[in-house]
C-alpha cells in the first residue's frame, strides 16, 4: 500500500483503507465522520477532528473522480439558478 500522495505526515493510529468497501465499512463503524480532501489525499475525520482513516493512493483516483462529479453538479445547479444550500454526497462507486 502506497501513501505517496500525502504532503504531511500520516496521523498515528489512522486506519489506511485501500478500497471503497473498506472506506464504507469504516464509515459504518464510525457514522459521525466526514471525508476531507486534505494534504494531497483523503482523510475521514470524526466530530472532534481526529483522523479515523485515510485513503491509500490506490483509492484516491476513485475519490478524486467522485469529488469532481459532485463539484460539477454543484456548479451546474448554481448556474441553473438553483443556488440553494443543497448538499450533494459522493456518488457510489460503479
N, C-alpha and C positions, 0 to 999 in steps of 0.2 A: 504494500500500500504506500502510495506516494502522497506527500503533503507539500510539494514544492511551490504551489500557488500562493501560500501564505507568506505575507510580508512581515509578520510579527510572530513571536514565539507562540506555540500552541499552548493554551491553558492546561495546566496539570489537572488530571482527573477527568478530562473531557473524553467521551467515547468517540471513536472515529467510525463513521459509517461510510460504506462503500457502495451501497445500493439504495434505491428509492424505498424498497421494502424495509430495509434496516432503519432508514430515517423515519418511515411511518411507524415502525414499532416503537422507537424511542419517543415519538410524539404520543402514541397511545399510552405509554408508561408515564409520560410527563405532559399531560394535556394543557397545562398552563405555560406553554412555551411559544416562542416566536422565532422564526428563521430570519437571520440578518445576513445581508451581503456585507462582509467585513474582512479587511486585511487580505483581500485577494481571493477569498473563498467564502464559505457559508458556515455560520455558527448558529446553533439552536440554543437560545438562552431562556432561562426561567424568569419569573417576575422580578427577582432581585438582581438580574443581570448576570447571574452565574452561567457560564457556558456548560451546557449539558452534553452537547455533541457537536462535532464538526464534520463537514463533508470532505471525504478524501478526494484527491484530484480526479479520480475516475468518475465520481458523481457530479462534480462541478459543471461540466458542459451541459448536462441534462437540466440542472438547476438554472444555469445561465439562460438556456432557451426558454424555460418556463417563466422566469422573471421577465425576459424580453417580451414574451407574449402578453403578460399581464400589463406591462408598461405601455405596450402598443394599444391594447384595449382601452386603458385609461385615457390615453391621448386621443384616441378616436372618439370616445364618449365625450370628452371635454370639447373637442372640435365640433361635435354634433349639437352642442348646446345643452347637454345633459351633465353639467358640471357639478352635480350633487356630490356629496361625500360618500359615494358608493364604494365599498371595499370590494376588491377583486382578489380572489385567492389563487394560489399557484395551481394551474391545471394538473390533473393526474397524468402520470406517465403513460405513453402509448403502449 
